Amino acid sequence: MEKVTEIFGSMVFDDLTMKASLSAETYIKLKKTIDEGAPLDLSVANAVAEAMKDWAIEKGATHFTHWFQPLTGVTAEKHDSFITPSTDGRVVMEFSGKELIKGEPDASSFPSGGIRATFEARGYTAWDPTSYAFVKGKTLYIPTAFCSYGGEALDKKTPLLRSMEVLNRQALRILRLFGNTDAKYVRTSVGAEQEYFLIDRKLYGKRKDLVFTGRTLFGSMPPKGQEMDDHYFGVINSRVAAYMEDLDNELWKLGIFAKTKHNEVAPAQHELAPIYTSTNIATDHNQLMMDVMQKVAERHDLVCLLHEKPFEGVNGSGKHNNWSISTDTGVNLLSPGDTPYENAQFLIFLCAVIKAVDDYQDLLRIAVASAGNDCRLGANEAPPAVVSMFLGDELTAIMDAIIDEKDYNASEKQIMKLGVDVLPKFPKDNTDRNRTSPFAYTGNKFEFRMLGSANSIACTNIMLNSAVAESLRIYADRLEKAEDFEEALHSLIRKTFKDHRRIIFNGNGYDDEWIKEAESRGLLNYRTTPDALPHLLDEKNVKMLTNLGVFSEIELQSRCEILLDNYNKTVLIEARTMTDMVNKQILPAVERFLAELSGTVNSKRQFNPDLECRYESRLIEKLSATADEIDSLNLELEQITAEGATYSDIIERAYYIRDHILPKMKELRTFCDEAEMMTAERFWPIPNYGYLLFLV
């Protein structure tokens, strides 16, 4: 078996490869572009393209593609070969700087939210040199941004890069006030923990709901679910272990820092966590990771489910966005050090995050809004729809001391004693971990836990970077004008803690009492996607995001429309899938079983006409009544689904879906699941939860 150190990054045109492939002058110019955002001239692009092509061909590549992240929620790619006709009728392999820098995919069928008419097909992809190219299969993948003919962003990468740039500018202003002239740039880093389910491919193919929607729309719970907690961190079975080993190798080849793997809470559920890297690269890596996870699953006759709630009755899957801020000199600006009370630089950056989360809690909620995540948020498996922050005892005590203008007596670092002499003693962290908090401080970073497993992490980090940049901008404007910096700094920190104390909650986020308390504090509770998304266009949000240059107003309007349209289409597809399965599978199966039961009764009574056949008669009566109810509800769902599709106003349609279609789907499912419990297993037309969850 190949060594990890040898295969890691072997399919990536990374820094070491560039340094070895390019002239010293070209490499220095390219690094200046990557690290400092300097303009890239065509001569450098030509040299990089030539080296990149030669390297890719050595790896077996015959094609290249500009790999981008449109607003569909998945990645996109168009493959072109390196071949160019030669004068002798044969071909040569060429790739120019112009082809590297710019591509021109047909943009007409990608969501634009009204930015462009359907017949306006021109769109551009632009090379992102800050994210390394890689070879996958026989294609060189070039990470790119995607924009319209008019220059509007049609993707998730462009605003993400903008948000990183604006946070860098504002953070450097603060650092300069503290006398830091060494740092050249400030970057946010992310590690995105990815949860997922694995099920057998043959069983998957027998369920239309999984094939068309990514989740089960019907299914009663088996006798055992996750109540024993025996799957969590349990022994990984051999089939899953083989998949995970294969997955690690593929990810390592692509330079993805796959680090931790384990069984999650629900049966058939697992998690993969990477090491942190810069936000832009982490976003690309997470999109690539999801793709590779599904591809590798095929080799093992498995299907990787990334839907936020593929199974009712067991935990859904999330994606934890671990976010921090660091300088190019290696200083983590969210690390408190040994004496956080005296670490003013740490406190001002902490304040910036607290203020950002409180002021723009709606944007963080919007960043994770989707039909799939609505199935998960608020259950006792994921944070509620209310955004709050966990700081832990020490930082909360420091905050309270500053608000009350009292001295803070820092206790010595406690030593964890486990009561067994042979076990090591070690210092306790300055905070526990709160697994119920949407936004928890975990030592030198914040863990945002509201993302669904299928979400792109770009949206969350765009909003988080932008909101924190806005806080830092406000702070820098005030502090740069202050006559007494120390006094102004203390006043600013105290005012932030006092004004935004409401967003701090260290208790159980799963408790219903917290939701009541949160609303009394004035925190927002947008329970569903239609509740949340229209607030993207609230005046304060538009003003902040446009003033910082992260979005234009038309880009925000288009995104609001696209996200609502995605929600509407997703639920309508689910509703139509339900009615199709009821008409073609569930009701016919129930009728076949009822026919057999009736035949059994008739057969028994041939020998004894007075036989009551209590079991069969009771079951026939109950199941027949359930079938009639299913038929009635299914007809109603068909009618309201058709009506919902007629709404021309996208927000009104979303409200109609939320208030009428989803409740009817839930009601129909309840009766179908009851029918499953009464119908003999050999008649039930789709694999049940027991097989799906436990036969991997």
RAJOSUL-V216987 format. One record per residue. RES is the residue in one letter. PSI is psi in radians with two decimals (none if undefined). Layout:
# RAJOSUL-V216987
RES:PSI, RES:PSI
This chain:
# RAJOSUL-V216987
M:2.44, E:2.56, K:2.52, V:-0.71, T:-0.43, E:-0.63, I:-0.36, F:2.18, G:0.21, S:-0.36, M:0.38, V:2.34, F:1.27, D:-2.96, D:-0.77, L:-0.72, T:-0.74, M:-0.74, K:-0.64, A:-0.43, S:-0.39, L:2.76, S:2.76, A:-0.72, E:-0.79, T:-0.72, Y:-0.77, I:-0.74, K:-0.72, L:-0.74, K:-0.59, K:-0.63, T:-0.80, I:-0.81, D:-0.60, E:-0.03, G:0.38, A:2.58, P:2.60, L:2.10, D:2.87, L:-0.56, S:-0.69, V:-0.77, A:-0.71, N:-0.74, A:-0.72, V:-0.75, A:-0.76, E:-0.80, A:-0.70, M:-0.74, K:-0.85, D:-0.75, W:-0.77, A:-0.70, I:-0.67, E:-0.52, K:0.04, G:0.12, A:2.45, T:-0.28, H:2.88, F:2.73, T:2.49, H:1.92, W:2.09, F:3.00, Q:1.43, P:-3.13, L:0.47, T:-0.27, G:-0.14, V:3.05, T:2.91, A:2.67, E:2.47, K:2.17, H:2.27, D:2.46, S:2.82, F:-0.12, I:2.47, T:2.32, P:2.45, S:2.95, T:-0.37, D:0.21, G:0.03, R:-2.76, V:2.73, V:2.78, M:2.02, E:2.67, F:2.04, S:2.88, G:-0.61, K:-0.73, E:-0.58, L:-0.82, I:-0.72, K:2.37, G:2.94, E:1.36, P:2.78, D:2.03, A:0.03, S:-0.53, S:0.06, F:2.58, P:2.33, S:-0.19, G:0.54, G:0.02, I:-0.57, R:2.71, A:2.74, T:-0.62, F:-0.19, E:1.72, A:-0.31, R:2.30, G:2.81, Y:2.50, T:2.40, A:2.23, W:2.31, D:1.70, P:-0.18, T:-0.16, S:2.18, Y:2.48, A:2.78, F:2.82, V:2.25, K:2.17, G:-2.18, K:0.53, T:2.41, L:2.07, Y:2.21, I:1.91, P:2.29, T:2.83, A:2.83, F:2.16, C:2.87, S:3.05, Y:-0.54, G:0.00, G:0.00, E:2.48, A:2.22, L:0.32, D:-3.04, K:-0.36, K:-0.73, T:-0.94, P:-0.48, L:-0.81, L:-0.68, R:-0.77, S:-0.62, M:-0.69, E:-0.75, V:-0.62, L:-0.67, N:-0.81, R:-0.79, Q:-0.64, A:-0.67, L:-0.60, R:-0.75, I:-0.77, L:-0.65, R:-0.59, L:-0.46, F:0.13, G:0.19, N:1.85, T:0.01, D:-0.67, A:2.26, K:-0.50, Y:2.79, V:2.31, R:2.57, T:2.54, S:2.59, V:2.47, G:2.04, A:1.85, E:2.31, Q:2.04, E:2.65, Y:2.84, F:2.59, L:2.24, I:2.87, D:2.37, R:-0.66, K:-0.70, L:-0.69, Y:-0.77, G:-0.25, K:0.07, R:1.93, K:-0.61, D:-0.74, L:-0.72, V:-0.77, F:-0.48, T:-0.24, G:-0.04, R:2.84, T:2.21, L:-0.24, F:2.76, G:2.12, S:2.64, M:2.49, P:3.03, P:-0.54, K:2.37, G:-2.06, Q:0.18, E:-0.39, M:-0.20, D:0.39, D:-0.26, H:-0.54, Y:2.08, F:0.33, G:3.08, V:2.29, I:2.16, N:2.86, S:-0.65, R:-0.75, V:-0.67, A:-0.71, A:-0.71, Y:-0.82, M:-0.67, E:-0.79, D:-0.75, L:-0.80, D:-0.81, N:-0.76, E:-0.71, L:-0.71, W:-0.69, K:-0.58, L:0.18, G:0.31, I:2.27, F:1.04, A:2.12, K:-0.96, T:2.42, K:2.48, H:2.90, N:2.41, E:-2.97, V:-0.86, A:2.58, P:2.45, A:0.14, Q:2.49, H:2.99, E:2.55, L:2.26, A:2.33, P:2.94, I:2.65, Y:2.58, T:3.06, S:2.60, T:-0.73, N:-0.83, I:-0.68, A:-0.65, T:-0.81, D:-0.76, H:-0.69, N:-0.69, Q:-0.74, L:-0.69, M:-0.79, M:-0.68, D:-0.81, V:-0.67, M:-0.73, Q:-0.66, K:-0.77, V:-0.62, A:-0.64, E:-0.65, R:-0.46, H:0.29, D:0.67, L:2.90, V:2.29, C:2.05, L:2.16, L:0.06, H:2.57, E:-0.46, K:1.27, P:-0.38, F:2.29, E:2.48, G:-0.23, V:2.90, N:2.50, G:-3.07, S:2.38, G:-3.05, K:2.02, H:2.09, N:1.68, N:2.02, W:2.36, S:2.99, I:2.29, S:2.75, T:2.88, D:-0.24, T:0.05, G:0.24, V:2.10, N:2.00, L:-0.14, L:0.23, S:2.14, P:-0.31, G:-2.97, D:-0.42, T:1.32, P:-0.51, Y:-0.53, E:-0.01, N:1.50, A:-0.62, Q:-0.78, F:-0.78, L:-0.64, I:-0.62, F:-0.64, L:-0.76, C:-0.70, A:-0.69, V:-0.77, I:-0.84, K:-0.73, A:-0.80, V:-0.67, D:-0.84, D:-0.57, Y:0.67, Q:-0.55, D:-0.67, L:-0.63, L:-0.67, R:-0.74, I:-0.62, A:-0.31, V:0.19, A:2.21, S:2.83, A:-0.70, G:-0.74, N:-0.42, D:-0.47, C:-0.26, R:-0.75, L:2.37, G:-0.25, A:2.92, N:0.88, E:-0.15, A:2.76, P:2.78, P:3.04, A:-0.18, V:2.23, V:2.24, S:3.02, M:2.48, F:2.21, L:-0.38, G:2.94, D:-0.79, E:-0.87, L:-0.60, T:-0.70, A:-0.69, I:-0.78, M:-0.80, D:-0.69, A:-0.69, I:-0.72, I:-0.79, D:-0.05, E:0.86, K:2.77, D:2.51, Y:2.13, N:1.73, A:2.14, S:2.73, E:2.66, K:2.14, Q:2.55, I:2.26, M:2.05, K:2.16, L:-0.01, G:0.15, V:2.12, D:-0.64, V:-0.24, L:2.50, P:2.63, K:2.47, F:2.68, P:2.44, K:2.60, D:2.81, N:0.01, T:2.56, D:3.11, R:2.34, N:1.83, R:-0.09, T:-0.08, S:2.37, P:-0.55, F:1.64, A:2.34, Y:2.25, T:0.58, G:-0.97, N:0.36, K:2.98, F:2.44, E:1.95, F:2.02, R:0.15, M:-0.20, L:2.48, G:2.77, S:-0.48, A:-0.14, N:2.53, S:2.43, I:-0.11, A:-0.82, C:-0.79, T:-0.80, N:-0.47, I:-0.88, M:-0.72, L:-0.84, N:-0.78, S:-0.80, A:-0.71, V:-0.68, A:-0.69, E:-0.73, S:-0.82, L:-0.62, R:-0.80, I:-0.77, Y:-0.80, A:-0.72, D:-0.70, R:-0.80, L:-0.57, E:-0.42, K:-0.10, A:2.42, E:-0.67, D:1.76, F:-0.81, E:-0.78, E:-0.73, A:-0.66, L:-0.82, H:-0.76, S:-0.70, L:-0.76, I:-0.80, R:-0.75, K:-0.71, T:-0.84, F:-0.74, K:-0.78, D:-0.47, H:0.36, R:-0.50, R:-0.44, I:-0.22, I:2.15, F:2.08, N:0.07, G:-2.75, N:1.89, G:-0.23, Y:-0.20, D:2.28, D:-0.52, E:-0.53, W:-0.66, I:-0.73, K:-0.77, E:-0.70, A:-0.75, E:-0.60, S:-0.45, R:-0.19, G:0.24, L:2.65, L:2.56, N:1.44, Y:1.71, R:-0.56, T:2.92, T:-0.79, P:-0.48, D:-0.67, A:-0.84, L:-0.72, P:-0.39, H:-0.13, L:-0.54, L:0.22, D:2.57, E:-0.77, K:-0.63, N:-0.78, V:-0.75, K:-0.82, M:-0.86, L:-0.58, T:-0.68, N:-0.62, L:-0.25, G:0.29, V:-0.70, F:2.71, S:2.89, E:-0.68, I:-0.57, E:-0.67, L:-0.75, Q:-0.73, S:-0.71, R:-0.68, C:-0.78, E:-0.73, I:-0.77, L:-0.71, L:-0.70, D:-0.69, N:-0.74, Y:-0.86, N:-0.83, K:-0.70, T:-0.87, V:-0.66, L:-0.66, I:-0.74, E:-0.76, A:-0.76, R:-0.60, T:-0.70, M:-0.87, T:-0.62, D:-0.78, M:-0.65, V:-0.82, N:-0.71, K:-0.29, Q:-0.97, I:-0.94, L:-0.75, P:-0.64, A:-0.75, V:-0.73, E:-0.67, R:-0.72, F:-0.72, L:-0.67, A:-0.72, E:-0.73, L:-0.77, S:-0.71, G:-0.67, T:-0.77, V:-0.81, N:-0.70, S:-0.77, K:-0.71, R:-0.24, Q:-0.59, F:-0.45, N:1.59, P:-0.40, D:0.00, L:2.28, E:-0.60, C:0.96, R:-0.76, Y:-0.93, E:-0.76, S:-0.73, R:-0.75, L:-0.70, I:-0.77, E:-0.82, K:-0.77, L:-0.61, S:-0.74, A:-0.69, T:-0.72, A:-0.71, D:-0.69, E:-0.71, I:-0.81, D:-0.76, S:-0.83, L:-0.64, N:-0.72, L:-0.73, E:-0.74, L:-0.72, E:-0.74, Q:-0.83, I:-0.48, T:-0.75, A:-0.69, E:-0.70, G:-0.59, A:-0.25, T:-0.22, Y:2.16, S:-0.58, D:2.16, I:-0.59, I:-0.76, E:-0.67, R:-0.73, A:-0.73, Y:-0.70, Y:-0.75, I:-0.79, R:-0.77, D:-0.37, H:-0.88, I:-0.85, L:-0.77, P:-0.67, K:-0.66, M:-0.74, K:-0.73, E:-0.77, L:-0.74, R:-0.72, T:-0.80, F:-0.63, C:-0.70, D:-0.59, E:-0.71, A:-0.67, E:-0.71, M:-0.45, M:-0.31, T:2.39, A:2.42, E:-0.62, R:-0.25, F:-0.39, W:2.25, P:-0.16, I:2.56, P:2.39, N:3.03, Y:-0.63, G:-0.78, Y:-0.76, L:-0.72, L:-0.47, F:-0.09, L:0.82, V:none
